[in-house]
Amino acid sequence: MKGFGMAFSRNDVSVSDSSSDRRRPLGGFTEAFKAEIAKGKRSAARKTALIAPVPVCLIGLMSSGIVTGGLGPGGVGFNTYGWCYWYTLLLPVAIALISAGVAGIDARGKFHGVMSAPVDLRAVWQAKTAYVLVLVACANAVVALCSIVVHLLGGSAVGPGASLVMTLLLTASSIWMVQAGLFLTMRLKTLAGIALPLIAQLALGIALYGSDLWWLVPPAAAMRLCSPFAGVAPSGVPLAAHEAYGVIDIGWFAALAVCVLVGCMLVVAGSAWFRNWEAR
């Protein structure tokens, strides 16, 4: 499966057996996704997904009250130093590295393996997107697991329900950044694929998460969607009662919808762009 079977041609493939010649159609998403998993087994992207959450988990644990017997200076323990620091600072770094790492596997081989494989290139793009999102979800799940453990041990951290919701929200709001990372790495090399999406996420997110139009900007939404569940503002400051960051209203749902819609549109556009790669 690795390399999708480089011995085959790109279009409908002729497969000969002892009895007759048969024509096999191009492979789809399932074949492409299995290939991404096979290629990524020893990649840096998989290691990043597991290692990147470790610093915030350790800091969150130290501030949760379990280890020190008292909370950290933020007063909300793991929710600030684990969750908030994760989705505002380290998660964007992890997404950029994972996306560039997955795209770079084929880019280093100048896409010869992909182009010679019997698989629809649109499915390849979609499979890469799905594989990156799985790794991002795994990274979020590491933080969620730590939060749940701290909660069950009596520390200051959100429990299983809120942790699961935040894992899903953070994965959904990262789709746009995954698409940007894949495209820029394939088009402009690894440095651009890491730096440009990361700068956009941090700059736009920090600048706009407090504005009235935050719900229209996925980077700002990615920093704010989890605030009602973590109980802290994107700055890490504990929320006061009825504070805007902690309210789930129509603007909150609109922000989530925009993140998903923009992400899906970028997946469609990226699939079409990659499908035409062989024509260039």
N, C-alpha and C positions, 0 to 999 in steps of 0.2 A: 504493500500500500504506500510505503514511503515514496514520495515523488510522483505518486499516482500511477506508477508504471510507465517509465520513460520510454519504453520500447514502442508504445502505441502512438498513432498519429492524432492530431488535434480534432479532426472532424470524425464523422461516422467511421468506426474502426472495423476493418475486416479481420475476423478471427477464424482461423482454419482449424478443423479437426479431421479425424480420419475418415469421416463420412461425407462431409460437405463443407462449403464455405458459408459462413454466417455473418450477418451485419449486426453490430451491436451499437445502440445509441449512446450518446454522450452520458457520462455519469452525472449525478446530481448532487444535492446538498449532503446526503448521507455519506457518499464516498469521499467527498471533499473534506467533510468534518473529521472523518476517521483519519484521513491523511494528515490533517493539521495536528491532531492528537499525537500521531506517530512521530511527526517531525519535531514536535515540541517537548518530547519526553525528557530530553537532557538540555533544554534551552534555558537561557538566562531568564526568559519571561516567566517560566513556571517558578523558578527560585525567587524571583522578585515578588510574586504574589504571596509567597509564604513568609518571606523575610521582612518585607516592607512594614507590615503592621507591628512588628515586634517592639520597636522603640516606644510607640504610643501605648502599647499594652503594658509595658514595664512602668512607664511614667504614670499611667492611669492606676495601676496597681498600687504604686507607692503613695498616691494621693487619695486612695479610696478609703483609708482608715483601717484597713486590715493589717497592714504591715507596721505603720507608725503609731496606730492608736488614735489618730486624729486626721482630719481632712487637710488637703493642701490649701494654699492661699486662695484658690477660687471658691472654696466652700462646697463644691458639688462633686468632688472626687473624680471618678472615672469618666463621668459625662463630659467634663471639660477637658481633662488631660488625656483621656483615651479617645472618646468619640469626636469631640469638636476639633481637637488637634489633628485627628486622622482625616476627616472629610474636608477640612479647610486647607490643610497644608500637605500632608504626606500622601493622601490618596491621589491628588492630581499628578504628583511625581510618579507614583506607582503606575497609573494609567498610561502616562507618556512612555515610560520605560517598557511596559508590557506590550503596548501597541507597536512601538518601534521594533521590539525584539521579535514579535511574530511576523511582522512584515519583512524584517531583515533576513529571515531564514531563506526565503526565495530570492530576495533582492541580491544577496551575495552570490547566488548562482545565476544572476541575470535572467531569472525566470525561465530558464531553459527547460527545467523539469516540469513546470506547470504548463508551458506552452506545448509541450510534446505529449501531454497526458490526455486521455479520452474523457474529459470532464468539461462541463459548461463553465466558462470563466466567471459568469455571474454567480454560480454556485460556489466557486472558489472564494470570491470576495465575501459572500455571505457567511461561508464557513469560517473564514478568518475573523470576521466580526463576532460571530458566535463564540469562537474559541477564546478571544480576548475577553469577552463579557463573562464567560465562565471563570476565567482566571481572576477578573476583577471581583466577581461575586465571591470567590473563594477568599480573596484578601479581606473583603468586608466581613465574611463569615468568621475569620480569625478574631477580628475585633469583637464581633458579636458574641463569640464563644467566651472570650475573656470577660466581657461585660456580664454575661449570664453567671459565670462562675463567681465573680466578685459579688454579684447580687445575692446569690444563694448562700454565700459565706457571711452575709450580713454587712457587706461594704456598701459604699455609696455608688450605685450604678443601676442603670435601667435593667429590667428583667427580660425574660424570653420574648414576650410579645413585642415590646418596643424595639428590641434588638433585631428581630426578624423583619419588622417593617422598615427599619433604617437600612438594613442590608439590601432590601429590594429597591428602596428609593434611591440609594446611592448608585446602585448598578444601573437603574433606568436612566438616571440623570447623567450618566457618563457616556452614553451612546455617541453624542456629538463629538466628544473628545477622542473616542476610539476611532471614529471615521477620519477625523483630521490627522491623527497619528499615522494610520495606515496609508492614507493618500500621500502625505508629505514625505514619509519615509521612502515610498516607492518612487515618488516623483523627484524629490530633492535630496535624498540621502538621510541617514540616521539622525544627524545633528538637528536638521530642520524638523524632522518628525518628532523629536523630543522637545526641543526648545520652543517652537512656535505655539503648539497647543497648550503647553504648560504656562507660557507667558500670558496667553489669552485668557486661560482659566483664572489664573491668579489676579491679573490686572482687572479684567471685567468683573470678576466675582467680588473682589474687595471694593471696587469703585461703585458697584451698583446694587449690592445686596440690600442696602438700606433705602434705596430710591423707590418711588411709586411704581416704576416700570420694571421692577425686579423680576416679575413673573413672565416677562417677555424675553428674558435673557437667560439661556440655559446655564452659563457659568455662575450667574448670581443665584439662580434657583438651586443649583447643586450645593451652594453654601448655606441655603436657608431652609430647604424642605424638611430637614431633620430637626430643626430647632424645637418644634412642639413636643417631640418625643424625647430629646436629650435634655430639655429644660434649660438650655443655655442659648444665648444669642450667637451668631457666627463669630463674634469677637471672643467668645468664651465666657462672657459675663453671665451669671445666673439671671434667669428671667423673673421679672416681677409679675404679679398677678395681672392677667388681662393684657399683658404687653403684646404688641403687634406680632413679634416674632414667634410667639407661642400660640397664635390663633390659627386654627384650620378653617378657612373660609373659602369663598369662591375664588379668590385670588390664588390661594394655595393650590386648589385643584386645577386652576388654569395653568399655573406654573408647571405642574406635573404633566399636564396634557401637552404643553408646548415642548417640554423636554422630549417626550416620547415621539411627538409628531415630527419635530425637527430631526431627531435621530433617525426615524424611519425614512424620511425623505432623503437624508444623506446616504443611507444604506442603498436606496434605489438608485440614486445618482452615482454612487461609487460603483455599484454593480454594472451599470451601463458604461461607465468610463473604463472599467477593467475589461469588460467584454470586448471593447474596441481596441484593446492594447495591441493585439496581434496585427491590426491594420496599420500600425505606425512603424 
